[in-house]
Amino acid sequence: MNRPSRPVRVLASVLAAGSLLAAGACSDAGGASDTVSTSPVPEGSGTSPAAERPPAASAAPALTRAGAKAALITSADLEGDWTQANDAASWRDKLLLGKVDIAAFRKARAAAADCQKLLDGLYSDSLLGRTPGASALTGFADPQARLLYQVGDYGQDSLTKSLDWFRSLPQKCDQFTATGSDGGKRTVQVVAAPVPTAGDDRAGLTVTVKGTADGQPATLTTDVAALRVGAAGATVSNGGLSGVDHTSTEAAVRAGAQRLKDVLAGKTPAPNPSEFD
């Protein structure tokens, strides 16, 4: 076999390296492609293969404590007569406190555990679990309902699993019975709820609990929405004994996702919701 002369080989090597570098510039931002990492070095260049690789993209910024607070929505982001509450961290609704009737699930014990996890998460305000990073919460009240908004650095993998879990609940739980600490029976219904397109991922539910409060029949209806932006997430729970205002839930999701996006990008969230447009 005839081999090309040395000048031809050098020229071919230079052209090949240039093509691979161009391809590497279009590769995934998380790192260089395998082809670039093994590309030849032009003769006499003095440059190592590692130096030719495009720089790896920096990790997504973590949510700081100050950032979590800045990402919280305000009453101006909501529709209606909402006023900020000072005691939101202590909110608990006893209608949500109960033990799921496992026997009614027969062989679906795992589904019963998921339904119990939902009730416990609603009661303790821990629907996405306990965040290992920064977090913050705020709450708002109107004459007939309460809205709780939480934001935290949960980690992308954890949030993805939580949102998948959210989406599975209408099928797993549908309608079930729980027993309160007073022995009273509660009927719980879980249905999927629409969520505005906001953030990187999102899911929504409407949970209805029928039981008794102060000896009188009562029905608590709550919108529950969760969203993800990068490795940070947020939840909205909104409802009351007189029903739920879905418009306020949607407004909280939109504003919350935008605020979280701004904070993670190093920006200061706009104080007025009209400035998000």
C-alpha positions, 0 to 999 in steps of 0.5 A: 500500500502506498502511504501519503507523503509527510506533508499530506499526512500533516495537512490531513491531521490538522484538518481532522482536528479542526473538524473535531473541534467544530463538532465538539463545540456543538456537543452537549454542554455537559462535556465534550464528546467521546470523539473529541476526547480521543482526537489526534494532536496536530504535529508540532502543536504542543497542545494536549488532547485535554486542552482541546476539549471544550470547557465543561458547563458549570453545575446548575447554581444551588438555591441559597437561603436568601435565594429561597426567600427571594423566590417566594411569591407575594400577595401581588402575584395572586388573584383575589383578596389574599393577605399574607399570614404570619403563622403559615408554618404552623398551619395544620388541618385536622381533617387531613389527619387520619389513617388509611383503611389498608384493608380496603385496598386488599392486595394493593398495599403499596397503593395504600402506603402512597395514599397515606403518604399523601395525607401525611404530606398535606398535613405536615406540609412536606409533599416533596419530602424534607429538603436537604438544602435551603428552603422557605415558605409563606402563606396567604389567607382570604375569608374562605381559604388558605394558600401555602407556598413552599420553595426548596433545593430538593435535588433534580433526581428527587424532584423528578421522582416526586413529580412522577409520584404525584402523577400516579396518585389519581390512579393509585388512590382515586377514592379511599377511606381514612379514620381520624383520631376521633374514630370518625371516617373520612372519604378522600378523593384524588383527581388530576388537576391541570397545571399551567406550563411553567418551570421544567416540570410540573404536576397537579392534584385536587384532593377532597376530604369529606368528614366532620369538623366540630361535630358538623359535616365538612368538606375540605377541597384542596388544590395541590401543585408541584413544580421543578426548575433545575434542582429546585422545586416548589409546592402550592396547596390552596383550599378550604371548606368552601371550595377552592379557587383554581385561578389563584392556584394557577397564578401561584404556579406561574409566578412561583416558577418565574421567580425561581427561574430568576433567582437561579439565574442570578436575577432579582425577581420583579416585585410586580407580577405584570413585570414578568410579561 
